[in-house]
């Protein structure tokens, strides 16, 4: 009984002096940043005479902005969103994530998750080491082209991200 009473008093004493929990302070993708990344990505694709769909998600995986060039196949819209979500979720460019998953038997079933797309063209967006969102590109003529357009935009607007 005395032990329980002592523990209760200690808990009250230390609990009374503990700092209250504080909210997190995190960076996130703004609409202005998403729009800028999209425009720079499309500019990079257009410089190579390519068209694309570009999607940007925030740190929570929410779609912030999306733009689709004329004459891009409709399946590319969902592909761009899923690439962005996959890059965010894995904190890895989707090209590398796909390669690692293919080389690891335990990861083979990642292709069964509807939200993920293990195909190049998704790149995480970072401020320092903090992932604040991701960009996904589809329809530029292959995963390498998709990723190259995204990386060109990131290097202009978030050079520390890549």
Phi and psi in degrees as GROMACS dihedral restraints (atoms count N, CA, C in turn):
[ dihedral_restraints ]
;  ai    aj    ak    al  type     phi  dphi    fc
    3     4     5     6     1   -64.5    20    10
    4     5     6     7     1   -36.8    20    10
    6     7     8     9     1   -64.8    20    10
    7     8     9    10     1   -44.2    20    10
    9    10    11    12     1   -62.5    20    10
   10    11    12    13     1   -41.4    20    10
   12    13    14    15     1   -65.7    20    10
   13    14    15    16     1   -41.8    20    10
   15    16    17    18     1   -63.8    20    10
   16    17    18    19     1   -44.3    20    10
   18    19    20    21     1   -62.0    20    10
   19    20    21    22     1   -39.7    20    10
   21    22    23    24     1   -63.5    20    10
   22    23    24    25     1   -43.4    20    10
   24    25    26    27     1   -65.4    20    10
   25    26    27    28     1   -39.8    20    10
   27    28    29    30     1   -64.8    20    10
   28    29    30    31     1   -41.3    20    10
   30    31    32    33     1   -62.8    20    10
   31    32    33    34     1   -44.3    20    10
   33    34    35    36     1   -64.4    20    10
   34    35    36    37     1   -41.8    20    10
   36    37    38    39     1   -65.6    20    10
   37    38    39    40     1   -47.4    20    10
   39    40    41    42     1   -75.4    20    10
   40    41    42    43     1   -34.1    20    10
   42    43    44    45     1   -67.5    20    10
   43    44    45    46     1   -33.2    20    10
   45    46    47    48     1   -68.3    20    10
   46    47    48    49     1   -27.8    20    10
   48    49    50    51     1   -97.9    20    10
   49    50    51    52     1    -5.7    20    10
   51    52    53    54     1   -70.9    20    10
   52    53    54    55     1   142.6    20    10
   54    55    56    57     1   -69.2    20    10
   55    56    57    58     1   142.9    20    10
   57    58    59    60     1   -67.0    20    10
   58    59    60    61     1   152.0    20    10
   60    61    62    63     1   -60.8    20    10
   61    62    63    64     1   140.7    20    10
   63    64    65    66     1  -108.4    20    10
   64    65    66    67     1   149.5    20    10
   66    67    68    69     1   -70.9    20    10
   67    68    69    70     1   156.1    20    10
   69    70    71    72     1   -73.6    20    10
   70    71    72    73     1   147.1    20    10
   72    73    74    75     1  -116.2    20    10
   73    74    75    76     1   111.4    20    10
   75    76    77    78     1  -132.2    20    10
   76    77    78    79     1   149.7    20    10
   78    79    80    81     1   -79.1    20    10
   79    80    81    82     1   156.2    20    10
   81    82    83    84     1  -151.4    20    10
   82    83    84    85     1   165.1    20    10
   84    85    86    87     1   -79.0    20    10
   85    86    87    88     1   127.1    20    10
   87    88    89    90     1   -91.4    20    10
   88    89    90    91     1   164.5    20    10
   90    91    92    93     1   -61.8    20    10
   91    92    93    94     1   -40.3    20    10
   93    94    95    96     1   -62.3    20    10
   94    95    96    97     1   -42.9    20    10
   96    97    98    99     1   -65.3    20    10
   97    98    99   100     1   -44.0    20    10
   99   100   101   102     1   -59.7    20    10
  100   101   102   103     1   -45.8    20    10
  102   103   104   105     1   -61.7    20    10
  103   104   105   106     1   -42.1    20    10
  105   106   107   108     1   -63.7    20    10
  106   107   108   109     1   -42.9    20    10
  108   109   110   111     1   -63.3    20    10
  109   110   111   112     1   -42.0    20    10
  111   112   113   114     1   -62.2    20    10
  112   113   114   115     1   -47.1    20    10
  114   115   116   117     1   -63.0    20    10
  115   116   117   118     1   -44.4    20    10
  117   118   119   120     1   -64.4    20    10
  118   119   120   121     1   -36.7    20    10
  120   121   122   123     1   -65.7    20    10
  121   122   123   124     1   -47.7    20    10
  123   124   125   126     1   -64.1    20    10
  124   125   126   127     1   -37.7    20    10
  126   127   128   129     1   -60.0    20    10
  127   128   129   130     1   -42.9    20    10
  129   130   131   132     1   -64.0    20    10
  130   131   132   133     1   -41.7    20    10
  132   133   134   135     1   -66.1    20    10
  133   134   135   136     1   -44.7    20    10
  135   136   137   138     1   -62.9    20    10
  136   137   138   139     1   -33.4    20    10
  138   139   140   141     1   -62.8    20    10
  139   140   141   142     1   -21.6    20    10
  141   142   143   144     1  -104.2    20    10
  142   143   144   145     1    15.4    20    10
  144   145   146   147     1    57.4    20    10
  145   146   147   148     1    40.5    20    10
  147   148   149   150     1  -120.4    20    10
  148   149   150   151     1   153.2    20    10
  150   151   152   153     1  -115.0    20    10
  151   152   153   154     1   163.2    20    10
  153   154   155   156     1  -162.9    20    10
  154   155   156   157     1   172.5    20    10
  156   157   158   159     1  -115.5    20    10
  157   158   159   160     1   136.8    20    10
  159   160   161   162     1  -127.1    20    10
  160   161   162   163     1   130.5    20    10
  162   163   164   165     1  -124.6    20    10
  163   164   165   166     1   141.8    20    10
  165   166   167   168     1  -125.7    20    10
  166   167   168   169     1   129.7    20    10
  168   169   170   171     1  -114.3    20    10
  169   170   171   172     1   153.6    20    10
  171   172   173   174     1   -86.5    20    10
  172   173   174   175     1  -175.8    20    10
  174   175   176   177     1   -63.4    20    10
  175   176   177   178     1   -19.8    20    10
  177   178   179   180     1   -92.6    20    10
  178   179   180   181     1     1.6    20    10
  180   181   182   183     1    85.7    20    10
  181   182   183   184     1     7.8    20    10
  183   184   185   186     1   -81.2    20    10
  184   185   186   187     1   136.1    20    10
  186   187   188   189     1   -66.0    20    10
  187   188   189   190     1   123.6    20    10
  189   190   191   192     1   -96.6    20    10
  190   191   192   193     1   -44.7    20    10
  192   193   194   195     1  -157.2    20    10
  193   194   195   196     1   153.8    20    10
  195   196   197   198     1  -150.7    20    10
  196   197   198   199     1   139.5    20    10
  198   199   200   201     1  -140.5    20    10
  199   200   201   202     1   139.9    20    10
  201   202   203   204     1  -125.2    20    10
  202   203   204   205     1   127.8    20    10
  204   205   206   207     1   -67.0    20    10
  205   206   207   208     1   159.3    20    10
  207   208   209   210     1   -61.8    20    10
  208   209   210   211     1   149.4    20    10
  210   211   212   213     1    65.0    20    10
  211   212   213   214     1    20.6    20    10
  213   214   215   216     1   -94.3    20    10
  214   215   216   217     1   134.6    20    10
  216   217   218   219     1   -55.0    20    10
  217   218   219   220     1   140.7    20    10
  219   220   221   222     1   -62.5    20    10
  220   221   222   223     1   -26.4    20    10
  222   223   224   225     1   -65.5    20    10
  223   224   225   226     1   -22.5    20    10
  225   226   227   228     1   -69.7    20    10
  226   227   228   229     1   -23.4    20    10
  228   229   230   231     1   -63.5    20    10
  229   230   231   232     1   -51.3    20    10
  231   232   233   234     1   -66.2    20    10
  232   233   234   235     1   -37.7    20    10
  234   235   236   237     1   -60.3    20    10
  235   236   237   238     1   -43.8    20    10
  237   238   239   240     1   -62.2    20    10
  238   239   240   241     1   -42.7    20    10
  240   241   242   243     1   -63.7    20    10
  241   242   243   244     1   -44.4    20    10
  243   244   245   246     1   -68.1    20    10
  244   245   246   247     1   -35.5    20    10
  246   247   248   249     1   -63.9    20    10
  247   248   249   250     1   -43.7    20    10
  249   250   251   252     1   -61.8    20    10
  250   251   252   253     1   -46.1    20    10
  252   253   254   255     1   -61.7    20    10
  253   254   255   256     1   -41.8    20    10
  255   256   257   258     1   -64.7    20    10
  256   257   258   259     1   -43.4    20    10
  258   259   260   261     1   -62.9    20    10
  259   260   261   262     1   -40.1    20    10
  261   262   263   264     1   -64.2    20    10
  262   263   264   265     1   -51.6    20    10
  264   265   266   267     1   -62.4    20    10
  265   266   267   268     1   -41.3    20    10
  267   268   269   270     1   -89.4    20    10
  268   269   270   271     1   -12.0    20    10
  270   271   272   273     1    56.4    20    10
  271   272   273   274     1    32.3    20    10
  273   274   275   276     1  -143.2    20    10
  274   275   276   277     1   142.9    20    10
  276   277   278   279     1   -54.9    20    10
  277   278   279   280     1   138.1    20    10
  279   280   281   282     1   -63.9    20    10
  280   281   282   283     1   -27.2    20    10
  282   283   284   285     1   -61.9    20    10
  283   284   285   286     1   -46.6    20    10
  285   286   287   288     1   -68.1    20    10
  286   287   288   289     1   -40.3    20    10
  288   289   290   291     1   -61.2    20    10
  289   290   291   292     1   -42.2    20    10
  291   292   293   294     1   -64.4    20    10
  292   293   294   295     1   -42.4    20    10
  294   295   296   297     1   -62.8    20    10
  295   296   297   298     1   -44.6    20    10
  297   298   299   300     1   -65.7    20    10
  298   299   300   301     1   -40.7    20    10
  300   301   302   303     1   -64.8    20    10
  301   302   303   304     1   -39.5    20    10
  303   304   305   306     1   -67.3    20    10
  304   305   306   307     1   -29.4    20    10
  306   307   308   309     1   -88.6    20    10
  307   308   309   310     1    -6.6    20    10
  309   310   311   312     1  -118.4    20    10
  310   311   312   313     1   108.3    20    10
  312   313   314   315     1   -54.4    20    10
  313   314   315   316     1   -36.1    20    10
  315   316   317   318     1   -66.3    20    10
  316   317   318   319     1   -20.4    20    10
  318   319   320   321     1   -97.5    20    10
  319   320   321   322     1     0.5    20    10
  321   322   323   324     1   -58.5    20    10
  322   323   324   325     1   -31.8    20    10
  324   325   326   327     1   -77.8    20    10
  325   326   327   328     1    -1.5    20    10
  327   328   329   330     1   -60.0    20    10
  328   329   330   331     1   -27.7    20    10
  330   331   332   333     1   -66.3    20    10
  331   332   333   334     1   -13.3    20    10
  333   334   335   336     1   -85.8    20    10
  334   335   336   337     1    -9.0    20    10
  336   337   338   339     1   -83.6    20    10
  337   338   339   340     1   119.1    20    10
  339   340   341   342     1   -58.9    20    10
  340   341   342   343     1   -32.1    20    10
  342   343   344   345     1   -72.5    20    10
  343   344   345   346     1   -26.1    20    10
  345   346   347   348     1   -94.1    20    10
  346   347   348   349     1   147.0    20    10
  348   349   350   351     1  -133.4    20    10
  349   350   351   352     1   108.7    20    10
  351   352   353   354     1   -88.0    20    10
  352   353   354   355     1    75.8    20    10
  354   355   356   357     1  -152.0    20    10
  355   356   357   358     1   135.8    20    10
  357   358   359   360     1   -56.0    20    10
  358   359   360   361     1   150.2    20    10
  360   361   362   363     1   128.5    20    10
  361   362   363   364     1    -5.5    20    10
  363   364   365   366     1  -109.2    20    10
  364   365   366   367     1   134.6    20    10
  366   367   368   369     1  -136.9    20    10
  367   368   369   370     1   129.5    20    10
  369   370   371   372     1   -68.1    20    10
  370   371   372   373     1   150.9    20    10
  372   373   374   375     1  -106.9    20    10
  373   374   375   376     1   128.7    20    10
  375   376   377   378     1  -128.5    20    10
  376   377   378   379     1   149.6    20    10
  378   379   380   381     1  -118.9    20    10
  379   380   381   382     1   108.4    20    10
  381   382   383   384     1    65.4    20    10
  382   383   384   385     1  -126.5    20    10
  384   385   386   387     1   -96.7    20    10
  385   386   387   388     1     0.3    20    10
  387   388   389   390     1   -89.3    20    10
  388   389   390   391     1   121.6    20    10
  390   391   392   393     1   -79.2    20    10
  391   392   393   394     1   120.0    20    10
  393   394   395   396     1  -107.3    20    10
  394   395   396   397     1    -3.6    20    10
  396   397   398   399     1   162.1    20    10
  397   398   399   400     1  -162.8    20    10
  399   400   401   402     1  -160.5    20    10
  400   401   402   403     1   160.4    20    10
  402   403   404   405     1  -120.8    20    10
  403   404   405   406     1   142.1    20    10
  405   406   407   408     1  -129.1    20    10
  406   407   408   409     1   135.5    20    10
  408   409   410   411     1  -127.1    20    10
  409   410   411   412     1   137.9    20    10
  411   412   413   414     1  -144.5    20    10
  412   413   414   415     1   153.1    20    10
  414   415   416   417     1    90.5    20    10
  415   416   417   418     1     6.9    20    10
  417   418   419   420     1   -91.0    20    10
  418   419   420   421     1    12.6    20    10
  420   421   422   423     1    97.3    20    10
  421   422   423   424     1    34.4    20    10
  423   424   425   426     1   121.7    20    10
  424   425   426   427     1   157.3    20    10
  426   427   428   429     1   -60.2    20    10
  427   428   429   430     1   -38.9    20    10
  429   430   431   432     1   -63.1    20    10
  430   431   432   433     1   -43.6    20    10
  432   433   434   435     1   -65.9    20    10
  433   434   435   436     1   -42.0    20    10
  435   436   437   438     1   -57.4    20    10
  436   437   438   439     1   -49.5    20    10
  438   439   440   441     1   -65.3    20    10
  439   440   441   442     1   -41.5    20    10
  441   442   443   444     1   -60.5    20    10
  442   443   444   445     1   -41.0    20    10
  444   445   446   447     1   -63.7    20    10
  445   446   447   448     1   -42.8    20    10
  447   448   449   450     1   -64.4    20    10
  448   449   450   451     1   -45.7    20    10
  450   451   452   453     1   -63.2    20    10
  451   452   453   454     1   -38.9    20    10
  453   454   455   456     1   -59.6    20    10
  454   455   456   457     1   -41.6    20    10
  456   457   458   459     1   -68.0    20    10
  457   458   459   460     1   -44.1    20    10
  459   460   461   462     1   -61.8    20    10
  460   461   462   463     1   -41.5    20    10
  462   463   464   465     1   -62.4    20    10
  463   464   465   466     1   -28.5    20    10
  465   466   467   468     1   -81.0    20    10
  466   467   468   469     1   -40.0    20    10
  468   469   470   471     1  -103.7    20    10
  469   470   471   472     1   -27.4    20    10
  471   472   473   474     1  -136.6    20    10
  472   473   474   475     1    64.3    20    10
  474   475   476   477     1   -58.2    20    10
  475   476   477   478     1   -25.5    20    10
  477   478   479   480     1   -79.9    20    10
  478   479   480   481     1    -6.7    20    10
  480   481   482   483     1   -77.4    20    10
  481   482   483   484     1   -29.2    20    10
